[in-house]
């Protein structure tokens, strides 16, 4: 349990009645759907599906304590992850391809989603970690409202690829205490080619600035994250991710004290493996080299970033 000073923000919204209001406001975004930057405009409340191929019920692939996340999230009892099916991007190298693009999983009610959250809390997880939540924001707010009424009192983590609308993120102000966005690319051309995400760089930057406004730099107490921003950046072969530009943005427009996980685990996965005609097929059919990772780390350090990655 958390001390009163550490209690997550959504409990205050619950007491004020604001959380219930957010449920209604967010639900209205499903018809016509304008939850994410694609603004498909379809009626998800009555069975239509857009780019993310998701309807009015959340679709969950799996859930449980996860020990492979960043140390401030994992602690000693794990991060309570809930993996959602579907996605509003089409990353050709997605390591969760079956979940994100083949939509492996099952639809659940918002009541059942709340019960999953309570179960993870009962298991002792330090937080509830929503993985790929963008296309289910209204349903998540609904489930949080239910779970908070059932006594849930641990931080919520918004774990996103960051093709997120600022207007939708504003509905999460005070709901999520921890944001964990990917800063995937420094180039719109690469983002379009690898993730089918038009205008990704601008969208990502605006979203991360909004997240920083809401929660600030990552705060860690007794080794456990309680509030703040934690940014992920996956280094790609041949610097396709544009790591230097990403780090410049974080340092100069977000915070030099931002916690940044510079990740080295890229491996060929998903559609890129079988698509030899893709313009970046050859580059992405290998992992990154030690030299490529060192160059990325050096770039991060050169802009004054210093949290979340080895400094040498």
C-alpha distance (Angstrom), angle and dihedral (degrees) to the residues before:
residue distance angle dihedral
X1 . . .
X2 3.78 . .
X3 3.77 126.1 .
X4 3.84 116.6 -107.3
X5 3.82 89.7 -103.5
X6 3.81 90.1 56.2
X7 3.79 98.6 47.3
X8 3.81 112.2 133.6
X9 3.79 118.2 -102.8
X10 3.80 96.2 -117.9
X11 3.81 90.2 72.1
X12 3.79 89.6 64.4
X13 3.81 90.1 49.3
X14 3.80 88.9 50.2
X15 3.81 92.5 53.5
X16 3.81 91.5 47.6
X17 3.81 93.3 50.4
X18 3.80 87.6 -120.9
X19 3.80 93.4 117.3
X20 3.81 90.8 60.4
X21 3.81 89.9 50.0
X22 3.80 90.4 51.5
X23 3.81 89.8 53.7
X24 3.81 90.8 58.9
X25 3.81 94.2 42.6
X26 3.79 93.3 49.3
X27 3.80 94.0 45.4
X28 3.79 89.8 57.7
X29 3.83 88.0 62.4
X30 3.81 89.8 68.4
X31 3.81 93.6 69.8
X32 2.94 109.2 70.7
X33 3.80 88.6 11.6
X34 3.78 112.9 -125.8
X35 3.79 99.9 146.9
X36 3.80 96.7 122.2
X37 3.83 134.0 30.2
X38 3.81 91.5 -89.2
X39 3.83 90.8 68.8
X40 3.81 92.2 -164.2
X41 3.80 90.6 -176.0
X42 3.81 94.8 -145.9
X43 3.82 125.4 139.6
X44 3.79 105.4 -107.5
X45 3.79 92.0 171.0
X46 3.80 89.5 67.4
X47 3.78 103.1 41.0
X48 3.80 104.3 -82.0
X49 3.80 117.9 133.3
X50 3.79 129.9 -159.5
X51 3.78 135.2 -172.6
X52 3.82 94.4 -41.4
X53 3.82 89.7 49.7
X54 3.80 90.9 -136.2
X55 3.78 129.3 133.6
X56 3.79 133.9 -160.8
X57 3.83 96.5 -62.8
X58 3.81 123.2 71.0
X59 3.79 114.2 -112.0
X60 3.82 116.2 -144.3
X61 3.79 125.3 -164.3
X62 3.80 99.5 -175.3
X63 3.78 144.0 -32.9
X64 3.78 139.4 -161.2
X65 3.81 145.2 110.5
X66 3.80 108.8 -45.9
X67 3.79 123.4 -157.7
X68 3.80 98.7 -179.5
X69 3.80 97.4 77.6
X70 3.80 126.8 94.7
X71 3.84 114.2 -56.7
X72 3.84 95.2 -112.6
X73 3.81 88.9 58.1
X74 3.79 98.3 41.0
X75 3.81 101.4 46.0
X76 3.79 111.0 157.1
X77 3.82 99.9 -46.9
X78 3.77 103.2 42.3
X79 3.79 137.4 -114.9
X80 3.80 112.4 -76.2
X81 3.77 99.9 -126.3
X82 3.79 126.3 -167.2
X83 3.81 112.8 -169.1
X84 3.80 113.5 -152.5
X85 3.79 122.0 -153.7
X86 3.77 121.2 -124.6
X87 3.80 129.6 27.2
X88 3.78 141.1 -146.4
X89 3.81 91.0 -126.9
X90 3.81 133.9 57.6
X91 3.80 105.4 -143.5
X92 3.81 106.8 -173.0
X93 3.82 91.4 -148.0
X94 3.81 98.0 43.4
X95 3.80 111.3 155.6
X96 3.82 89.4 -155.4
X97 3.80 94.3 48.4
X98 3.82 95.6 142.2
X99 3.80 89.8 54.3
X100 3.78 101.5 38.2
X101 3.79 101.7 38.4
X102 3.80 106.7 17.2
X103 3.82 89.6 41.9
X104 3.80 95.8 -133.5
X105 3.80 106.7 -172.9
X106 3.79 142.3 60.9
X107 3.78 136.3 -87.0
X108 3.79 116.3 -108.4
X109 3.77 133.2 -175.3
X110 3.79 120.9 -108.8
X111 3.81 87.3 -111.0
X112 3.80 89.7 56.4
X113 3.80 91.1 46.7
X114 3.80 88.5 54.2
X115 3.81 89.8 50.4
X116 3.81 89.6 52.8
X117 3.80 88.6 54.2
X118 3.81 91.0 50.1
X119 3.80 90.8 48.5
X120 3.81 91.7 53.4
X121 3.80 89.3 47.9
X122 3.81 90.5 50.7
X123 3.82 88.6 51.5
X124 3.80 88.5 60.6
X125 3.81 100.1 -108.5
X126 3.80 114.0 164.8
X127 3.81 93.4 -133.9
X128 3.79 144.5 -5.2
X129 3.80 109.3 -105.8
X130 3.83 116.3 -160.6
X131 3.82 108.4 -158.8
X132 3.84 115.9 -156.6
X133 3.81 93.6 -3.0
X134 3.82 100.7 155.8
X135 3.81 98.7 101.0
X136 3.83 93.1 44.7
X137 3.81 101.5 48.0
X138 3.85 95.3 123.8
X139 3.79 92.1 49.3
X140 3.81 91.6 46.8
X141 3.80 92.4 52.3
X142 3.81 88.8 50.2
X143 3.82 91.3 50.6
X144 3.81 92.3 46.1
X145 3.81 89.2 53.1
X146 3.80 89.8 53.1
X147 3.81 95.5 43.2
X148 3.80 93.3 46.6
X149 3.78 88.2 54.5
X150 3.81 87.5 53.8
X151 3.79 91.8 55.9
X152 3.81 104.6 -91.3
X153 3.80 108.9 159.5
X154 3.81 109.6 164.7
X155 3.84 127.5 103.2
X156 3.78 121.6 -86.2
X157 3.81 121.5 -134.6
X158 3.82 121.6 -149.3
X159 3.83 102.4 -153.2
X160 3.81 106.3 -173.0
X161 3.78 145.1 161.5
X162 3.83 84.4 -134.0
X163 3.76 102.9 -121.1
X164 3.80 85.0 131.5
X165 3.78 134.1 142.3
X166 3.80 116.0 -122.5
X167 3.81 90.5 -140.6
X168 3.80 90.1 56.8
X169 3.80 91.8 45.3
X170 3.80 89.3 54.9
X171 3.80 87.7 63.5
X172 3.81 87.0 59.8
X173 3.80 94.2 54.5
X174 3.80 104.3 125.2
X175 3.82 92.3 7.8
X176 3.80 96.9 80.9
X177 3.77 120.5 42.9
X178 3.82 94.7 -177.5
X179 3.79 126.2 47.3
X180 3.80 119.7 -168.9
X181 3.82 107.6 -176.6
X182 3.78 128.1 173.0
X183 3.78 114.8 -126.1
X184 3.78 91.7 -157.9
X185 3.79 107.2 168.9
X186 3.76 145.3 16.3
X187 3.82 93.0 -158.8
X188 3.80 129.9 63.0
X189 3.80 91.5 -153.4
X190 3.79 91.8 57.1
X191 3.81 91.7 43.8
X192 3.80 90.1 53.9
X193 3.79 92.8 47.0
X194 3.81 97.4 44.9
X195 3.82 102.8 30.3
X196 3.82 106.6 17.4
X197 3.80 87.5 -124.5
X198 3.82 111.2 142.6
X199 3.80 113.6 -150.6
X200 3.79 91.4 4.1
X201 3.79 97.4 154.3
X202 3.80 94.9 56.8
X203 3.81 91.9 42.3
X204 3.80 92.0 48.8
X205 3.79 93.9 47.9
X206 3.79 94.2 48.4
X207 3.80 90.9 47.1
X208 3.80 95.1 49.8
X209 3.79 91.8 46.8
X210 3.81 88.4 53.5
X211 3.79 91.8 48.1
X212 3.80 90.4 50.5
X213 3.79 90.0 49.8
X214 3.77 90.5 54.3
X215 3.81 101.9 44.3
X216 3.82 110.2 9.0
X217 3.80 125.9 -152.1
X218 3.79 118.8 -13.2
X219 3.80 113.2 -80.6
X220 3.80 117.1 -155.4
X221 3.79 124.4 -169.2
X222 3.81 121.4 -173.6
X223 3.80 88.3 -11.5
X224 3.83 94.3 -54.3
X225 3.80 126.5 108.4
X226 3.80 111.9 -120.9
X227 3.80 102.0 169.2
X228 3.78 142.4 -6.9
X229 3.78 147.5 56.8
X230 3.80 124.8 -44.2
X231 3.82 113.9 -178.3
X232 3.80 124.7 -158.8
X233 3.79 125.2 -157.0
X234 3.81 122.2 -177.9
X235 3.80 112.7 -151.8
X236 3.82 110.8 -136.0
X237 3.82 129.9 -158.6
X238 3.81 116.0 -85.8
X239 3.82 89.7 13.1
X240 3.81 91.9 -77.4
X241 3.81 88.6 153.3
X242 3.81 91.6 61.1
X243 3.79 90.7 -130.5
X244 3.81 96.4 -179.6
X245 3.80 93.3 56.1
X246 3.80 90.8 46.7
X247 3.80 92.2 52.0
X248 3.80 92.0 45.3
X249 3.78 90.0 54.8
X250 3.82 93.5 48.6
X251 3.80 93.9 47.3
X252 3.80 97.9 42.8
X253 3.81 102.5 33.1
X254 3.82 105.0 26.5
X255 3.81 113.5 25.3
X256 3.78 139.1 -57.0
X257 3.81 85.4 -138.5
X258 3.80 91.9 58.4
X259 3.80 115.1 130.4
X260 3.81 105.1 -120.7
X261 3.80 123.5 -175.7
X262 3.81 105.5 -155.3
X263 3.79 100.5 -160.1
X264 3.80 125.4 -151.2
X265 3.81 100.8 -178.6
X266 3.81 100.8 99.6
X267 3.78 112.8 142.7
X268 3.82 131.4 163.2
X269 3.81 108.6 -84.8
X270 3.77 141.0 144.9
X271 3.78 124.8 16.9
X272 3.79 96.3 -16.7
X273 3.80 90.9 72.6
X274 3.79 93.2 64.8
X275 3.80 99.7 30.7
X276 3.79 105.9 85.5
X277 3.81 90.4 165.3
X278 3.80 93.9 63.2
X279 3.83 108.8 111.8
X280 3.82 91.3 -126.7
X281 3.81 97.1 40.0
X282 3.79 95.3 110.3
X283 3.81 93.8 47.4
X284 3.79 93.9 48.3
X285 3.79 96.8 46.8
X286 3.80 91.9 86.8
X287 3.76 137.8 50.4
X288 3.79 121.4 -107.5
X289 3.80 119.8 -85.7
X290 3.78 125.5 -120.3
X291 3.78 87.9 -111.3
X292 3.81 92.2 54.7
X293 3.79 91.0 50.8
X294 3.81 93.0 47.2
X295 3.80 89.8 51.0
X296 3.81 90.3 52.6
X297 3.80 92.0 48.8
X298 3.79 90.1 48.2
X299 3.81 90.8 51.2
X300 3.80 91.6 51.2
X301 3.78 91.4 50.2
X302 3.78 92.7 46.4
X303 3.81 89.8 62.8
X304 3.79 92.3 50.7
X305 3.80 98.8 -101.6
X306 3.78 111.2 144.4
X307 3.81 112.2 158.5
X308 3.80 128.8 89.5
X309 3.81 101.5 15.3
X310 3.81 137.5 66.1
X311 3.79 110.8 -87.0
X312 3.80 93.9 -144.1
